[in-house]
Amino acid sequence: MEATMNVFAALDVSQDLTAICVVDGAGTVLAEDKVRTCPDAISAWLAGQPGDMERVGMETGPLAVWLWNALTERGVPVLCLDARHANGVLKMMPNKTDRLDARGLAQIVRTGWFRAVQIKSHDAYVTRALRP
């Protein structure tokens, strides 16, 4: 029986396109791509990758709440990383591109060297907005 490999992914989210990087447990890049910033496109792309997706990380930002809730509904094991903490790590890279940011975030997610941020459910935000 063949053992399944745990893999880790990261999303570098922008308004139109999201850079995605998938790495294995040793940090080897398995796949990279850019897809539309749409929960269906992102979850479909991730579902097509080999191995068992252990964690998918993305930084906090303007689209984080919407995307986190939508991906969670689709069964993606997504977590949100504190952008300031992740940025401190990513600043050490000599070149700054969406692809390389996704690659760096994937390594952060793989190693567990991140500070997770609690995202509330969509219903929690609606309830808060409706309070007098």
N, C-alpha and C positions, 0 to 999 in steps of 0.2 A: 504494500500500500504506500502510495506516494504522500509525503507530508505536504501540507499546504503552507505557503509562505505568507507571513504577515507583511503587509506593505503599508506605507504611510504616504499621505499626499498633502499638498498645500495649494492654496488658491491665492493668487495676487489679483485682487478684484479691482476693476475699474468700471466706469459706467457702461461702456460698450462691450469690452472683451475682458475675459478672465484668463490669466496665464495659470496653467496647472502643471505641477511636477509630481511624479510618483517615484518613490525610492523604496528599496528593500531594507531589511533590518541591518544590513552592513553599510547602508548609505549609497549604494550604487543606483544611479538614475535609471529607472526602467522605462519611463515615458514622459514626454513633455508635449504640450500643445497649448493653443489658445482657442477658446470657445466663446460663444456669446455669453454675456452675463445674464443667464436665464437658468433658473433652478432645473428645468427639464434637460437643457443641454448639458449642464455640469454633471448632474446625476447620471445621465445616460453615458457620458464619456467615462466617468469613474467606474460605472458598472461593467464597462468593456475591458477593464484592466485586469491582468492576471493577479492571483493571490487574494488573500482575505484582507480587505481594507480595515486596518485597526483604528486609525485616526486620520481625520482630514482637518487641517488647520487653516484659518484665515485670520487676518488682523481685524481689529475693531476699525470701524469707519462708517461713512454715511449709509452704505448698503448692508451693513453687517446684520442688523436686526431682521430685516426682511429676508435676506439670503439664509441666515441661520435657521429661522423658523421654517422656510420653504424646504431646505435641504433635510432638516430633521424630520419633517412630515414624509419625506421620500425615503427615509431609512438610512440616510448618510450619517456616519458617526462623526459629525462635524463639531469642532470646538473653536472658540474665538480666543485669539491671542491678544494680550495687551500690546497695542501698537507701539507704545513708547519703549517697552522692553524689547520687542522684536526689532525695532528700528536701531536700537543700540547694537545689536548683533549684526544686522545687515549693513551698518555703516562701515564695518571692517572690510567689506568686499571692495575690491578696487574698481569694478565696473558696476553701474547701477542700471539694470534694465528690468522689465517686467518678468522676463524669463528667468533671469538670475535671482530676482527677489523670490519668485516661486520656488526655485531650487534651494535657496537659503532657508526659507520658511519650512520646506519639507524636511530639511536636516534638523531644524529646531524641533519640529513635531516628532521626528523619529527619536531624538535623544531625550525628549521629555524636558528639555531646558527652556521652559516657557512659563509664563504666568497666564493662566486661563482667566477669562472674564465671564461672569455670569450673564447670560442673555435671558431676558424674561420672555414668556410666551406672548404671542400676538394678543391673546385674550387679556393678559395682564395689562398691556399697553392700552387696549380699548377701555378697560375698566377704569384705569387711571385718568384717561382723557375725559371720561363721562362724569367724573366726580365734580360736584359743585365747588 
